[in-house]
């Protein structure tokens, strides 16, 4: 059974940092591209960042220089390091595997 479980969402102050984790199981993790999406209240689900099977990374403009996606194939884990957080980063963050599978999301709130 495919399982994708996000964790690490929390309340953070503007300028602060959080690291989100995505634990995957039930499929051949190392051959799947992985991605993070987010959905703010009243907004569509927005693609944030992706990491290919070869380690290549891609970011939406609004997070470039602040967020870093990484993966650990030995642990079937994906991470999203978020630095210099802004209130507009507030959203539920979702982990996606291979454009097909989704986790349940983890909530990030950036507020003073």
N, C-alpha and C positions, 0 to 999 in steps of 0.2 A: 504494500500500500504506500503510495506517495504521500509523504508528509513534509511540509515546509512550515517552520515555526519561527516567527520573528520575536525578538526580545530586545530590551534595552531602552525602550521609549520611556521618557520621563519629562518632568518639568525642568527647564533650563532657563537661565537668564540670558538676555541678549549679550553676545560676545562669548558665551560659554561654549562647552563642547559636550558631545555625547557620542557613544559608539553603539550602533545597532548591530545585532547579530541575527543571522539566518541559518538555522540548522536544518539540513535537508537529509532525507532518507527515502528508500524505496525505489530509487532509480540510479542510473549510472552517472553520478554527479559530475565526474571529470569531463564528460563529453557534452555537457549542457552549458550553453551560455546562461548567465545569470544577470538579473537586473533588479533595481529598486525603483518603485513608483511611489508617489504620494498623492493624497487626496485631502485637500483642505475643505472646511465647511462651505457648502454651497458651490464647490468647484468640481470640475471633471478630474478624473484620475490622470496625473501627469507623470510621464517618464522622467526619471531623475538621472540615472546612471546605469551603465551596463559593463560587464566584463566578459570577454570572450574566453573560449577554452584555451587560447594561447596566452592569456593574460592581458591582452589589449583592453584598454578602458576608454569609456566615452562618457561625457557629462553634458547635461543641459547647461546653457550659459549662466543661469542664475546661481549655480553652485560651483562653477569652476573656480579653483583656487581655494575653496573652503572645504569641500567634501572629497573623500577618497574611498573608492570601492576596492576591496581586495577579496581574495579567496584562498582557502586552504583546502586543497583537494584531499590531503591525508585525513582531514577531519570532517569533510563534507560541510564546510562552513563558508559563508559569505559575510563580510562585514561592511559597514558603512560608517566611516569615521567622519563626524560632522564637527567642524570647528567654526569659530566666528559666527555663531548662530544668530539669526535675525528673526524677528517676530513673524515674518512672512514664510519662514520654514515650518511654522506650525501646521501639522497635518497628521493623518494616519499614514504610516509608511508600510508599504507592502513589498515583499520579496517575490520575485518571479523566476521560474525555471523554464528555460527553453521556449519562451513565449506561450507556454501551455499551462503550467501549474502555478498556483498562487497560495501564499500564506494568508493568515487571518488578519494581519496587520498589527502594528504597535504604534501607540500614540505618542507623538512628540508635541510638547507645548513650549513655546519660547515666549516668555513674558517676564516682566519685572514686577 
